[in-house]
Amino acid sequence: MAPSSRLVKSSSLPRHQRSLVQPLHSPRHKRVAALCPAAPESLLQELVTAAAGDAHHQPRARHASDETLAVHAGEKLGKKGADVGVTGTETETDSIATPIVSGTTHWFKSSEDLIAFKEGRRHSFEYGRYSNPTVKVLEDKISALERAEATLVTSSGMNAITTTLLALVPPGGHVVTTTDCYSEARAFIREKLSRMGIRSTFIDLDDGMESLRAVLDENDDVTLFYADSPTNPMLKCVDIRHVAELCHRKGALVCIDSTMASPINQKPLTLGADLVLHSATKYMAGHHDAIAGCVSGSAALISRIRAWHHDLGGAISPVSRLDLDC
């Protein structure tokens, strides 16, 4: 691998900053240190001042790219001591790679800590079926990529789909979905949810949303609209923004299965969807060596889904988390 200094075009920097990209053992650095011992500090101050700009030229806000988020988001590098004591959820490590926490049960320092946790005054890990420090890093990473408040990672895409539907559609509810949504999800909606008193309507959106508009106008009980976009395997895309506008007028939630796009190519939450889920087995894992799923959305909705997930199971192994690392 080339030295870091070669990765920067020093000619593009101001002359007085070029020495900063020279190797520390270079003659240039030695001359600067010998002639002006205070130079590093003054140069640092100058760089800080230049970065801060002046009153007439304020620096623009810089947003991390998806490439950066895929690597760094959620990682707990350097979280130690005080952070652990305050939140109870930080991983105490200086490891560059997120460690695998394989323990199934987590202990509390005292009865007071346990009581505070149960009363919601202290955040912590309790049992592996509920949450895990290693998996939490992956959840935070996906949330950053999806621009979501929260994410739940599950043992498979179907676990994410079924848990979401069971958590958000009550008996007497009504699910509207497309005729070309994922076949096993379609079978679950038609055959399983119907036994729980949940209605379902299957529509084709090729008519320019007329069928969706008609269903929403004729039924006041639509709870949730669910669709793949792009569809699997035909790769037909849904106008998510338009769907969200129509559904939200009637008080219905919108859940988009974005498996075939991945968070890199599509972010349904930014287009108005309430939830986005993935079979992470596909593009997010990418190597045919891991089975997982995830659902992202507001903290309130994910909390409701997580409560059902605690009872249904479907927790992913911490080891599988590494197979999903971006």
C-alpha positions as CSV (number, residue, x, y, z in Angstrom):
1,M,0.0,0.0,0.0
2,A,1.3,3.4,-0.9
3,P,2.2,5.8,1.9
4,S,-0.6,8.1,2.9
5,S,1.2,11.1,1.6
6,R,1.1,9.7,-1.9
7,L,-2.7,9.6,-1.8
8,V,-2.9,13.4,-1.5
9,K,-1.9,15.7,-4.4
10,S,0.3,18.1,-2.4
11,S,0.4,20.4,-5.4
12,S,-3.3,21.2,-4.8
13,L,-2.5,22.5,-1.3
14,P,-1.3,26.0,-0.3
15,R,2.4,26.1,-0.2
16,H,2.6,26.5,3.6
17,Q,0.5,23.4,4.1
18,R,2.4,21.0,1.8
19,S,4.8,19.9,4.5
20,L,1.9,18.4,6.4
21,V,1.5,15.7,3.9
22,Q,5.2,14.7,3.9
23,P,6.3,11.6,5.8
24,L,7.2,12.5,9.4
25,H,10.8,11.2,8.9
26,S,11.3,13.3,5.7
27,P,14.1,15.9,5.4
28,R,11.4,18.6,5.0
29,H,9.8,17.9,8.4
30,K,13.3,17.7,10.0
31,R,14.2,21.2,8.6
32,V,10.9,22.7,9.7
33,A,11.3,21.2,13.2
34,A,14.9,22.5,13.5
35,L,14.3,26.0,12.2
36,C,10.9,26.6,13.9
37,P,10.0,24.3,16.7
38,A,6.6,26.0,17.1
39,A,5.7,25.6,13.4
40,P,3.5,22.5,13.9
41,E,1.3,24.3,16.4
42,S,1.1,27.4,14.3
43,L,0.3,25.5,11.2
44,L,-2.4,23.6,13.0
45,Q,-3.9,26.8,14.2
46,E,-3.8,28.2,10.7
47,L,-5.5,25.1,9.3
48,V,-8.2,25.4,11.9
49,T,-8.7,29.1,11.1
50,A,-8.9,28.4,7.4
51,A,-11.3,25.6,7.9
52,A,-13.6,27.8,10.0
53,G,-13.7,30.5,7.4
54,D,-14.5,34.1,8.1
55,A,-17.7,36.0,8.6
56,H,-18.3,36.4,4.9
57,H,-17.3,32.8,3.8
58,Q,-18.8,30.3,6.2
59,P,-17.9,26.7,5.5
60,R,-20.6,24.6,4.0
61,A,-22.1,21.7,6.0
62,R,-20.5,18.4,5.1
63,H,-22.6,15.3,5.0
64,A,-21.1,11.9,5.1
65,S,-21.4,9.8,1.9
66,D,-23.1,6.4,1.9
67,E,-19.6,4.9,1.4
68,T,-18.4,6.6,4.6
69,L,-21.5,5.6,6.5
70,A,-21.3,2.0,5.4
71,V,-17.8,1.8,7.0
72,H,-18.0,4.0,10.0
73,A,-21.7,4.5,11.1
74,G,-22.6,2.8,14.3
75,E,-19.0,1.8,15.1
76,K,-18.1,2.2,18.8
77,L,-14.4,2.8,18.4
78,G,-13.0,4.5,21.6
79,K,-16.2,4.2,23.6
80,K,-15.0,3.6,27.1
81,G,-15.4,4.3,30.8
82,A,-17.8,7.2,31.3
83,D,-19.9,6.4,28.2
84,V,-20.4,2.9,29.4
85,G,-21.5,4.0,32.8
86,V,-23.9,6.6,31.5
87,T,-25.7,4.7,28.7
88,G,-25.0,1.1,29.5
89,T,-25.2,0.3,25.8
90,E,-21.7,1.3,24.5
91,T,-19.2,-1.3,23.7
92,E,-16.0,-0.8,25.6
93,T,-13.3,-1.2,23.1
94,D,-10.5,0.5,21.1
95,S,-10.6,-2.2,18.5
96,I,-10.8,-1.0,14.9
97,A,-13.1,-3.9,14.1
98,T,-16.3,-4.3,16.1
99,P,-15.9,-7.2,18.5
100,I,-18.2,-10.2,18.5
101,V,-20.2,-10.3,21.7
102,S,-21.4,-13.9,21.8
103,G,-22.7,-13.9,25.4
104,T,-26.5,-14.5,25.6
105,T,-27.0,-12.8,29.0
106,H,-25.8,-9.5,30.3
107,W,-25.3,-8.7,34.0
108,F,-26.2,-5.6,36.0
109,K,-23.8,-4.2,38.6
110,S,-26.5,-3.8,41.3
111,S,-30.1,-4.2,42.0
112,E,-30.5,-0.5,41.6
113,D,-29.1,-0.7,38.0
114,L,-31.6,-3.5,37.2
115,I,-34.5,-1.5,38.7
116,A,-33.4,1.6,36.7
117,F,-33.3,-0.5,33.5
118,K,-36.8,-2.0,34.1
119,E,-38.2,1.4,34.8
120,G,-36.7,2.8,31.6
121,R,-34.2,5.1,33.4
122,R,-31.2,3.2,32.2
123,H,-30.4,1.7,28.8
124,S,-28.7,-1.6,28.7
125,F,-28.5,-5.1,27.1
126,E,-30.3,-7.8,28.9
127,Y,-30.8,-11.0,26.8
128,G,-29.6,-12.0,23.4
129,R,-33.0,-12.5,21.9
130,Y,-33.9,-8.9,22.7
131,S,-30.7,-7.2,21.6
132,N,-26.9,-7.6,21.3
133,P,-24.0,-5.1,21.3
134,T,-22.6,-6.4,18.0
135,V,-25.9,-6.5,16.2
136,K,-26.7,-3.0,17.6
137,V,-23.8,-1.6,15.6
138,L,-25.3,-3.1,12.4
139,E,-28.7,-1.7,13.2
140,D,-27.2,1.8,13.7
141,K,-25.3,1.5,10.5
142,I,-28.4,0.6,8.5
143,S,-30.4,3.4,10.2
144,A,-27.7,5.9,9.0
145,L,-27.9,4.5,5.4
146,E,-31.7,4.6,5.3
147,R,-32.0,7.9,7.1
148,A,-34.1,6.2,9.8
149,E,-34.5,6.8,13.5
150,A,-34.3,3.1,14.3
151,T,-33.7,-0.3,12.7
152,L,-34.4,-3.9,13.8
153,V,-32.2,-6.6,12.4
154,T,-33.8,-10.1,12.2
155,S,-32.9,-13.6,11.3
156,S,-34.3,-13.4,7.8
157,G,-36.2,-11.2,5.4
158,M,-39.4,-13.2,5.9
159,N,-39.0,-12.7,9.7
160,A,-38.8,-8.9,9.1
161,I,-41.9,-9.0,6.9
162,T,-44.1,-11.2,9.1
163,T,-43.1,-9.5,12.3
164,T,-43.9,-6.1,10.8
165,L,-47.3,-7.2,9.6
166,L,-48.3,-8.9,12.8
167,A,-47.1,-5.9,14.9
168,L,-48.9,-3.2,12.9
169,V,-52.0,-4.7,11.4
170,P,-54.6,-5.7,14.1
171,P,-57.5,-8.1,13.7
172,G,-60.1,-6.3,11.6
173,G,-57.3,-4.4,9.8
174,H,-56.8,-4.3,6.1
175,V,-53.6,-4.8,4.1
176,V,-53.3,-3.6,0.5
177,T,-50.5,-5.0,-1.5
178,T,-49.5,-5.6,-5.1
179,T,-50.1,-8.7,-7.2
180,D,-46.3,-9.0,-7.9
181,C,-45.0,-8.6,-4.3
182,Y,-42.6,-11.3,-3.0
183,S,-44.4,-14.6,-3.4
184,E,-44.0,-15.9,0.2
185,A,-45.1,-12.5,1.6
186,R,-48.1,-12.7,-0.7
187,A,-48.9,-16.2,0.5
188,F,-48.6,-15.1,4.2
189,I,-50.9,-12.1,3.7
190,R,-53.5,-14.1,1.8
191,E,-53.5,-17.4,3.8
192,K,-52.2,-16.6,7.3
193,L,-53.4,-13.1,8.0
194,S,-56.9,-14.0,6.8
195,R,-57.2,-16.5,9.7
196,M,-56.6,-13.6,12.1
197,G,-59.5,-11.5,10.8
198,I,-57.3,-9.3,8.6
199,R,-58.5,-8.5,5.1
200,S,-56.2,-8.2,2.1
201,T,-56.6,-6.6,-1.3
202,F,-54.2,-7.3,-4.2
203,I,-53.9,-4.6,-6.8
204,D,-51.8,-3.9,-10.0
205,L,-50.2,-0.5,-10.0
206,D,-49.7,-0.5,-13.8
207,D,-52.9,1.5,-14.2
208,G,-51.3,4.7,-12.9
209,M,-52.5,4.3,-9.3
210,E,-56.2,4.2,-10.2
211,S,-56.7,0.8,-8.5
212,L,-55.0,2.0,-5.3
213,R,-57.0,5.2,-5.3
214,A,-60.2,3.2,-5.7
215,V,-59.4,0.8,-2.8
216,L,-58.6,3.7,-0.5
217,D,-61.8,5.6,-1.5
218,E,-64.0,2.5,-1.0
219,N,-62.5,1.3,2.3
220,D,-62.0,3.2,5.4
221,D,-60.2,0.4,7.2
222,V,-56.9,0.2,5.2
223,T,-54.2,-0.1,7.8
224,L,-51.1,-0.7,5.7
225,F,-49.9,-0.7,2.1
226,Y,-47.1,-3.1,1.4
227,A,-45.1,-3.4,-1.9
228,D,-41.7,-4.4,-3.3
229,S,-39.9,-1.7,-5.2
230,P,-38.2,-2.8,-7.4
231,T,-40.2,-6.0,-7.5
232,N,-38.6,-9.4,-7.4
233,P,-37.9,-10.6,-10.0
234,M,-39.4,-8.3,-12.6
235,L,-37.8,-5.1,-11.2
236,K,-40.9,-3.0,-11.7
237,C,-40.7,0.2,-9.6
238,V,-43.4,1.8,-7.5
239,D,-43.9,5.6,-7.4
240,I,-43.3,5.7,-3.6
241,R,-43.9,9.4,-3.2
242,H,-47.2,9.2,-4.9
243,V,-48.2,6.0,-3.0
244,A,-47.3,7.7,0.3
245,E,-49.4,10.8,-0.5
246,L,-52.5,8.7,-1.3
247,C,-52.2,6.4,1.6
248,H,-51.4,9.0,4.2
249,R,-54.5,11.0,3.3
250,K,-56.5,7.9,4.5
251,G,-54.3,7.3,7.5
252,A,-52.6,4.1,6.1
253,L,-49.0,3.3,6.7
254,V,-46.7,2.6,3.8
255,C,-44.1,-0.2,4.0
256,I,-41.7,-0.7,1.1
257,D,-39.6,-3.8,0.6
258,S,-36.4,-2.3,-0.9
259,T,-34.4,-5.6,-1.1
260,M,-33.6,-5.3,-4.8
261,A,-32.3,-1.8,-4.5
262,S,-30.4,-1.8,-1.2
263,P,-30.0,1.5,0.7
264,I,-27.3,2.7,-1.7
265,N,-29.7,3.0,-4.6
266,Q,-33.0,3.9,-2.9
267,K,-34.1,5.4,0.4
268,P,-37.9,5.0,0.6
269,L,-38.2,6.8,3.9
270,T,-36.9,10.0,2.2
271,L,-39.7,9.6,-0.3
272,G,-42.5,9.4,2.2
273,A,-42.6,5.7,3.2
274,D,-43.1,4.9,6.9
275,L,-41.1,1.7,6.8
276,V,-38.5,0.1,4.7
277,L,-37.4,-3.5,5.0
278,H,-34.9,-5.8,3.3
279,S,-34.1,-9.4,2.9
280,A,-30.5,-8.6,3.8
281,T,-29.6,-12.0,2.4
282,K,-29.5,-10.5,-1.0
283,Y,-27.6,-7.4,-1.9
284,M,-26.8,-6.2,1.6
285,A,-24.9,-9.4,2.4
286,G,-23.9,-9.9,-1.2
287,H,-22.0,-13.2,-0.9
288,H,-24.6,-15.9,-0.5
289,D,-23.2,-16.7,3.0
290,A,-25.6,-15.1,5.4
291,I,-29.4,-15.0,6.0
292,A,-30.8,-11.9,7.6
293,G,-33.5,-9.3,7.4
294,C,-34.1,-5.7,8.7
295,V,-36.8,-3.1,9.0
296,S,-36.2,0.6,9.5
297,G,-38.4,3.5,10.3
298,S,-39.4,5.8,13.1
299,A,-38.4,4.9,16.7
300,A,-42.1,4.6,17.6
301,L,-42.9,2.1,14.8
302,I,-39.8,0.0,15.3
303,S,-40.5,-0.2,19.0
304,R,-43.8,-1.8,18.3
305,I,-42.3,-4.2,15.9
306,R,-39.4,-5.0,18.3
307,A,-41.9,-5.9,21.0
308,W,-43.4,-8.6,18.7
309,H,-39.9,-9.7,17.7
310,H,-39.0,-10.3,21.3
311,D,-41.9,-12.8,21.5
312,L,-41.5,-14.4,18.1
313,G,-37.7,-14.8,18.2
314,G,-35.8,-14.4,15.0
315,A,-32.7,-12.9,16.5
316,I,-29.7,-12.9,14.3
317,S,-26.4,-14.4,15.4
318,P,-23.7,-11.8,16.3
319,V,-21.3,-13.8,14.1
320,S,-23.7,-13.4,11.1
321,R,-23.5,-9.6,11.6
322,L,-19.9,-9.6,10.3
323,D,-21.1,-11.4,7.1
324,L,-23.4,-8.4,6.6
325,D,-20.7,-5.7,7.3
326,C,-20.6,-3.2,4.4
